[in-house]
Every structure is written in structure tokens, then in C-alpha cells.
Amino acid sequence: MSEQRAEILRRVQQALGRQKAPSVDIAAADLETRLTDNLPRPEWNTDSLSRFCERLEAAAGSHARVSSINEVPRAVGDYLENLETDGHKTGLSPHPRLTELDWPEDLGIDREFANARTWGTAIAVGYMGIAETGSVVMPSGPTRPTTLNFLPDRHIVVLAIEDIVDYMESVWDRLLAEGEMPRTVNVITGPSRTADVEQTLQLGAHGPRSLHVILVG
């Protein structure tokens, strides 16, 4: 920093009655202290699962529940049965919880991720759910390609009930505990939407038109 610039900043601080900015170490320690304090958070009277479903529905998402992972193909079939798919394929995220399931032939499941751009529906496995907002968390990686969060018209996310936490902070705690952070973490709250044009809500603005969560457990 030039001496002239430093002098200008000194005068501004003096005029505002402020002292010199703390060092990086002091600022970091102060931030850590403030982050560990009991911060105000929204509270609710229901359990985490009920809260998650309530907020998901409020964000125009939908959900179904099955008792085991083996029931997921049936739940997918039930969801797609009355939808107009326009002949588009339904594809699987390359996650072992999905690829190892027995998928009925009439669903026309496409397992080739190279064809993902032609999928009208994509089935993926959620990493965690956030009860506070009804959001699903999708960190990027080989088994959760970010592409599937944005390209298909219909996004089906399989989420274990035990992976639903109350607040966002728990998600970061778990990610950090597991080691190296993923390159991308998408937090998805309902279908893609915008109201930029005449304040009229439009779904599918920059991603899926629908989000359906299949809860397992």
C-alpha cells in the first residue's frame, strides 16, 4: 500500500472515530468466537422429518416415503405413472445405491451417464436434507454429478431419513469431518423458478421443473 493511500485511509478512520483494523489473526479469532456463540435460529414444534416435508411442499416440491431402498423403483414408477414424459428417458445417477437396485424394464431406465443430456427425468441420491428450509444437499462427485441438478425437467432425489438435519451448519460439519471439500455443493430448495417477467412465477427457469424426494426409512 502506498504511503499516500495509507494516509487517506488513516484520515477516514480518524474521521469516523475508528481505530486501526485488527490483525488477521485477531480478526479470525474474533470471528471464531462469534460463530460458536448461541446464534438465534428458527424453531418448530414438529419433528425434523415433518418440518422437512412441510418446507419442501411450501417450495413446490413433493415427496413420498418408502421403508427400504429396495422399494425405490416402485416409488419412482408411481410418481412417473401420471406424468407426461414426452418419451424422454429416465436416467440414473451413477450411485451404487441406485445402480444395484432391480429396476423394472417398463421404466426404461438409462444407465449410461453419457446420455444425460437427453434425460427428461434424473434419479439421484441426496447427501443430506435440511429441515429448516426443506432443502436437499448435493455435493459434487463421481456418484453425484452436478449436471443432473440442472439439466433434466424432473429431478427425483432419494434421501435417507437419517440424513435429515435441522440446520445448514450440520451439513458443513459433516462435510468438513469427511475430509477434502467437494468442488461444488448445491443446496436445492424446490424446483427451479423465477418471477423476473412481470412478477409471474415460472418453474424450470434454469433447472428442473419439478423436484420429488423419495424418503427412505
RODO-2510 file (C-alpha; in nm, 4 decimals, decimal comma):
residues 217
     n   res          X          Y          Z
     1     m     0,0000     0,0000     0,0000
     2     s     0,1398     0,3403    -0,0980
     3     e     0,2049     0,5989     0,1707
     4     q    -0,0484     0,8335     0,0107
     5     r    -0,3230     0,5702     0,0177
     6     a    -0,2369     0,4736     0,3754
     7     e    -0,2657     0,8365     0,4802
     8     i    -0,6081     0,8700     0,3141
     9     l    -0,7344     0,5610     0,4967
    10     r    -0,5894     0,6895     0,8256
    11     r    -0,7803     1,0149     0,7882
    12     v    -1,1041     0,8338     0,7026
    13     q    -1,0679     0,6120     1,0112
    14     q    -0,9909     0,9132     1,2250
    15     a    -1,2948     1,0996     1,0933
    16     l    -1,5153     0,8004     1,1679
    17     g    -1,3682     0,7651     1,5142
    18     r    -1,2359     0,4168     1,4383
    19     q    -0,9130     0,2597     1,5454
    20     k    -0,6765     0,0720     1,3217
    21     a    -0,8219    -0,2512     1,1832
    22     p    -0,7250    -0,5618     1,3831
    23     s    -0,4648    -0,8005     1,2515
    24     v    -0,5749    -1,1040     1,0510
    25     d    -0,5103    -1,3351     1,3479
    26     i    -0,7143    -1,1222     1,5871
    27     a    -0,9994    -1,0860     1,3358
    28     a    -1,0069    -1,4622     1,2752
    29     a    -1,0154    -1,5359     1,6479
    30     d    -1,2985    -1,2863     1,6946
    31     l    -1,4963    -1,4436     1,4087
    32     e    -1,4477    -1,7917     1,5534
    33     t    -1,5784    -1,6705     1,8905
    34     r    -1,8867    -1,5147     1,7348
    35     l    -1,9623    -1,8226     1,5261
    36     t    -1,9549    -2,0502     1,8281
    37     d    -2,1988    -1,8383     2,0261
    38     n    -2,5609    -1,9443     2,0505
    39     l    -2,6993    -1,7743     1,7422
    40     p    -3,0753    -1,7186     1,7024
    41     r    -3,2361    -1,9895     1,4900
    42     p    -3,5928    -2,0655     1,3873
    43     e    -3,7609    -2,3296     1,5984
    44     w    -4,0583    -2,5548     1,5327
    45     n    -4,2798    -2,7878     1,7315
    46     t    -4,2729    -3,0891     1,4962
    47     d    -4,0009    -3,3457     1,4348
    48     s    -3,7293    -3,2912     1,1740
    49     l    -3,8936    -3,5130     0,9127
    50     s    -4,2292    -3,3358     0,9378
    51     r    -4,0612    -2,9969     0,9192
    52     f    -3,8596    -3,1052     0,6141
    53     c    -4,1715    -3,2250     0,4312
    54     e    -4,3636    -2,9107     0,5226
    55     r    -4,0961    -2,6784     0,3903
    56     l    -4,0385    -2,8925     0,0811
    57     e    -4,4067    -2,8673    -0,0087
    58     a    -4,4012    -2,4918     0,0587
    59     a    -4,1233    -2,4664    -0,2012
    60     a    -4,3376    -2,6523    -0,4612
    61     g    -4,1565    -2,9828    -0,4117
    62     s    -4,3223    -3,3186    -0,3492
    63     h    -4,2305    -3,6312    -0,1576
    64     a    -4,3099    -3,9952    -0,0940
    65     r    -4,1860    -4,2357     0,1693
    66     v    -4,0709    -4,5979     0,1491
    67     s    -3,9439    -4,8243     0,4220
    68     s    -3,6379    -4,9592     0,2393
    69     i    -3,4138    -4,8726    -0,0546
    70     n    -3,5481    -5,1739    -0,2457
    71     e    -3,8867    -5,0027    -0,2703
    72     v    -3,7460    -4,7017    -0,4546
    73     p    -3,8077    -4,8373    -0,8104
    74     r    -4,1782    -4,8851    -0,7294
    75     a    -4,1980    -4,5348    -0,5824
    76     v    -4,0357    -4,3910    -0,8950
    77     g    -4,2857    -4,5778    -1,1117
    78     d    -4,5767    -4,4459    -0,9045
    79     y    -4,4509    -4,0899    -0,9405
    80     l    -4,3949    -4,1089    -1,3163
    81     e    -4,7141    -4,3017    -1,3920
    82     n    -4,9396    -4,0000    -1,4386
    83     l    -4,6803    -3,7589    -1,5740
    84     e    -4,6375    -3,6579    -1,9370
    85     t    -4,2778    -3,7556    -2,0101
    86     d    -4,2863    -3,6802    -2,3846
    87     g    -4,0986    -4,0021    -2,4495
    88     h    -3,7860    -3,8729    -2,2760
    89     k    -3,5683    -4,1213    -2,0949
    90     t    -3,5281    -4,1644    -1,7217
    91     g    -3,1655    -4,1829    -1,6163
    92     l    -2,9799    -4,2985    -1,3086
    93     s    -2,7067    -4,1137    -1,1299
    94     p    -2,4043    -4,3473    -1,1096
    95     h    -2,4525    -4,4063    -0,7384
    96     p    -2,4277    -4,7657    -0,6066
    97     r    -2,7467    -4,7247    -0,4015
    98     l    -2,9285    -4,6851    -0,7327
    99     t    -2,7310    -4,8914    -0,9798
   100     e    -2,7528    -5,2029    -0,7596
   101     l    -3,1341    -5,1938    -0,7466
   102     d    -3,3625    -5,4097    -0,9598
   103     w    -3,5317    -5,1645    -1,1985
   104     p    -3,8408    -5,2797    -1,3924
   105     e    -3,7972    -5,2821    -1,7690
   106     d    -4,1125    -5,0788    -1,8268
   107     l    -3,9471    -4,7757    -1,6653
   108     g    -3,6932    -4,7660    -1,9468
   109     i    -3,4071    -4,6761    -1,7180
   110     d    -3,0967    -4,5439    -1,8922
   111     r    -2,7758    -4,6215    -1,7042
   112     e    -2,5379    -4,4508    -1,9476
   113     f    -2,4413    -4,1181    -1,7996
   114     a    -2,3066    -4,0104    -2,1380
   115     n    -2,6741    -3,9779    -2,2433
   116     a    -2,7645    -3,7454    -1,9538
   117     r    -2,8401    -3,4513    -2,1833
   118     t    -3,1294    -3,6477    -2,3315
   119     w    -3,2845    -3,7469    -1,9984
   120     g    -3,6187    -3,5929    -1,9136
   121     t    -3,6012    -3,7366    -1,5611
   122     a    -3,2932    -3,7967    -1,3479
   123     i    -3,2797    -4,0039    -1,0302
   124     a    -3,0082    -3,9142    -0,7806
   125     v    -2,9121    -3,9817    -0,4195
   126     g    -2,9248    -3,6901    -0,1798
   127     y    -2,6372    -3,6327     0,0593
   128     m    -2,8383    -3,4629     0,3338
   129     g    -3,1668    -3,2838     0,3874
   130     i    -3,2190    -2,9609     0,5841
   131     a    -3,5379    -2,9483     0,7886
   132     e    -3,5264    -2,5719     0,8394
   133     t    -3,5743    -2,4993     0,4685
   134     g    -3,6824    -2,8312     0,3138
   135     s    -3,3635    -2,8349     0,1067
   136     v    -3,1627    -3,1266    -0,0282
   137     v    -2,7842    -3,1044    -0,0346
   138     m    -2,5967    -3,2383    -0,3377
   139     p    -2,2162    -3,2191    -0,3188
   140     s    -2,0448    -3,2848    -0,6489
   141     g    -1,8541    -3,6060    -0,7080
   142     p    -1,8420    -3,9197    -0,9232
   143     t    -2,1656    -4,0558    -0,7744
   144     r    -2,3480    -3,7203    -0,7697
   145     p    -2,2744    -3,5397    -1,0977
   146     t    -2,3726    -3,1737    -1,0775
   147     t    -2,5118    -3,1997    -1,4307
   148     l    -2,8173    -3,3847    -1,3029
   149     n    -2,9108    -3,0991    -1,0705
   150     f    -2,9753    -2,8697    -1,3677
   151     l    -3,0406    -3,0490    -1,6984
   152     p    -3,3489    -3,2732    -1,6579
   153     d    -3,7058    -3,1446    -1,6385
   154     r    -3,7817    -3,3738    -1,3451
   155     h    -3,5402    -3,4339    -1,0585
   156     i    -3,6033    -3,7296    -0,8289
   157     v    -3,3842    -3,7388    -0,5187
   158     v    -3,3590    -4,0461    -0,2953
   159     l    -3,2863    -3,9344     0,0605
   160     a    -3,2369    -4,1399     0,3760
   161     i    -3,4440    -4,0018     0,6623
   162     e    -3,1472    -4,0432     0,8944
   163     d    -2,9603    -3,7886     0,6801
   164     i    -3,2069    -3,5094     0,7567
   165     v    -3,0638    -3,2500     0,9950
   166     d    -3,2240    -2,9417     1,1426
   167     y    -2,9873    -2,6713     1,0218
   168     m    -2,7395    -2,5912     0,7467
   169     e    -2,4466    -2,5774     0,9910
   170     s    -2,4668    -2,9545     1,0453
   171     v    -2,4102    -3,0097     0,6742
   172     w    -2,0807    -2,8224     0,6761
   173     d    -1,9714    -3,0001     0,9938
   174     r    -2,0207    -3,3369     0,8261
   175     l    -1,8530    -3,2344     0,5014
   176     l    -1,5504    -3,0984     0,6864
   177     a    -1,5267    -3,4089     0,9036
   178     e    -1,5159    -3,6292     0,5944
   179     g    -1,2018    -3,4622     0,4638
   180     e    -1,1445    -3,2656     0,1468
   181     m    -1,4357    -3,0465     0,0475
   182     p    -1,6080    -3,1188    -0,2862
   183     r    -1,5630    -2,8688    -0,5679
   184     t    -1,9323    -2,7800    -0,5622
   185     v    -2,2134    -2,8102    -0,3089
   186     n    -2,5632    -2,7467    -0,4435
   187     v    -2,8357    -2,6759    -0,1887
   188     i    -3,1658    -2,7302    -0,3707
   189     t    -3,4901    -2,5898    -0,2326
   190     g    -3,7747    -2,6938    -0,4611
   191     p    -3,7844    -2,6716    -0,8411
   192     s    -3,6003    -2,4038    -1,0316
   193     r    -3,8052    -2,0843    -1,0577
   194     t    -3,8078    -1,7172    -1,1432
   195     a    -4,0520    -1,4276    -1,1239
   196     d    -3,8438    -1,1813    -1,3244
   197     v    -4,1035    -1,1485    -1,6016
   198     e    -4,3998    -0,9419    -1,4811
   199     q    -4,3598    -1,0925    -1,1329
   200     t    -4,5214    -1,4138    -1,2585
   201     l    -4,3756    -1,7313    -1,1104
   202     q    -4,2319    -1,9647    -1,3715
   203     l    -4,0920    -2,3077    -1,2851
   204     g    -3,7953    -2,4543    -1,4695
   205     a    -3,6195    -2,1246    -1,5320
   206     h    -3,2664    -2,2578    -1,5007
   207     g    -3,3122    -2,6180    -1,3935
   208     p    -3,5735    -2,8869    -1,3266
   209     r    -3,9432    -2,8015    -1,3362
   210     s    -4,0157    -3,0453    -1,0549
   211     l    -3,8374    -3,1869    -0,7509
   212     h    -3,9621    -3,5108    -0,5966
   213     v    -3,7931    -3,6519    -0,2872
   214     i    -3,8274    -4,0214    -0,2040
   215     l    -3,7636    -4,0573     0,1684
   216     v    -3,6191    -4,3905     0,2761
   217     g    -3,6618    -4,5186     0,6307
***
